[in-house]
Amino acid sequence: MKKAYVLIVNESGKEDFIISHLKNIPSVTNAFGAFGTFDVITKLESKDEQNIRHDISYGIRKIQNIRTMTLLVEKSEITRTNKLEQDVLNSNMAQAFIVIHCLKSQEETVLQHLNNISEIVEIDMLVGSYEIICKIAAPTYNHISEIISKKIRKICEIQSTSTINLINNQGFNR
């Protein structure tokens, strides 16, 4: 299965409009409202990478008044949840995505450290500016902040991180 993430910046208050358009794009499996640098984070999955590229170019990028950053997944490392568990997390837990920049030569070491953090429910290795994206689930955003500052940012091989906090119950999961 091929995957990509598209991070979207839009006009204030347009998240619901954007997410409703994303529901009609075939390879979009998740879209969530977010707060921070990006307003919406979208996950695309397909058996064929060409489908993903087509949906990004002719679906997502055709939505007016948005800016996007595309993160192509090189390979998936872990997914610790099934669909039912993910639905429970989506409705009951604070969640965030963390994009991580590290040296390519340090990826395996970083992945080993990340695998030991139980709150991380998904890890993907990326192509491009960032090397890793991971999804965290915890009871509150304070817990997420604590996990990031006390566990993730303490991994000395990580050069920088960027956090995308999800807005609970704003978005969809196919």
Residue pairs with C-beta under 8 A, 6 or more apart in sequence:
1 45
1 46
1 47
1 76
2 45
2 46
2 47
2 48
2 49
2 51
2 52
2 73
3 43
3 44
3 45
3 52
3 73
3 76
3 124
4 43
4 44
4 52
4 56
4 70
4 71
4 72
4 73
5 41
5 42
5 43
5 44
5 70
5 71
5 73
5 97
5 124
5 133
6 41
6 42
6 44
6 56
6 60
6 68
6 69
6 70
6 71
7 37
7 38
7 40
7 41
7 42
7 68
7 69
7 70
7 71
7 164
8 18
8 38
8 39
8 40
8 41
8 42
8 60
8 66
8 67
8 68
9 37
9 38
9 39
9 66
9 67
9 68
10 18
10 39
10 40
10 65
10 66
10 67
11 65
14 39
14 65
15 33
15 39
15 40
15 167
15 170
16 33
16 170
18 31
18 39
18 40
18 63
18 66
19 31
19 32
19 33
19 40
19 170
19 171
19 172
21 63
22 28
22 31
22 40
22 42
22 59
22 60
22 172
23 31
23 172
24 59
25 44
25 55
25 59
25 60
26 46
26 51
26 55
27 44
27 45
27 46
27 51
27 52
27 55
28 42
28 43
28 44
28 55
28 59
28 60
28 174
29 43
29 44
29 45
29 173
29 174
30 41
30 42
30 43
30 171
30 172
30 173
30 174
31 40
31 41
31 42
31 43
31 171
31 172
32 40
32 41
32 42
32 95
32 166
32 167
32 170
32 171
33 39
33 40
33 166
33 167
33 170
33 171
34 40
34 41
34 97
34 164
34 165
34 166
34 167
35 165
35 167
36 163
36 164
36 165
37 162
37 164
38 69
38 164
40 171
41 97
41 164
41 166
42 60
44 52
44 55
44 56
45 52
46 52
46 55
56 68
56 70
60 66
60 68
61 68
71 99
71 126
71 127
71 128
71 130
71 133
72 126
72 127
72 128
73 124
73 125
73 126
73 127
73 133
74 124
74 125
74 126
74 127
75 124
75 125
76 122
76 123
76 124
76 125
77 111
77 115
77 123
77 124
77 125
78 115
78 120
78 122
78 123
79 121
79 122
80 120
80 121
80 122
81 89
81 121
81 122
83 173
86 121
86 173
87 173
89 95
89 121
89 137
90 168
90 169
90 171
90 173
91 168
91 169
93 137
93 138
93 139
93 168
94 137
94 138
94 139
94 140
94 141
94 143
94 144
94 165
94 166
94 168
95 135
95 136
95 137
95 138
95 144
95 165
95 166
95 168
96 135
96 136
96 141
96 144
96 148
96 163
96 164
96 165
96 166
97 133
97 134
97 135
97 136
97 163
97 164
97 166
98 133
98 134
98 135
98 136
98 148
98 152
98 161
98 162
98 163
98 164
99 126
99 130
99 132
99 133
99 161
99 162
99 164
100 110
100 130
100 131
100 132
100 133
100 134
100 152
100 158
100 160
100 161
101 129
101 130
101 131
101 158
101 159
101 160
101 161
102 110
102 131
102 132
102 157
102 158
102 159
103 157
103 159
104 131
106 157
107 125
107 131
107 132
109 157
110 131
110 132
110 155
110 157
110 158
111 123
111 125
111 132
113 155
113 157
114 120
114 123
114 132
114 134
114 152
114 155
115 123
117 136
117 147
117 151
117 152
119 136
119 137
119 138
119 143
119 144
119 147
120 134
120 135
120 136
121 135
121 136
121 137
122 134
122 135
123 132
123 133
123 134
123 135
124 132
124 133
124 134
125 131
125 132
126 132
126 133
130 162
136 144
136 147
136 148
138 144
138 147
141 165
144 163
144 165
148 161
148 163
152 158
152 161
153 161
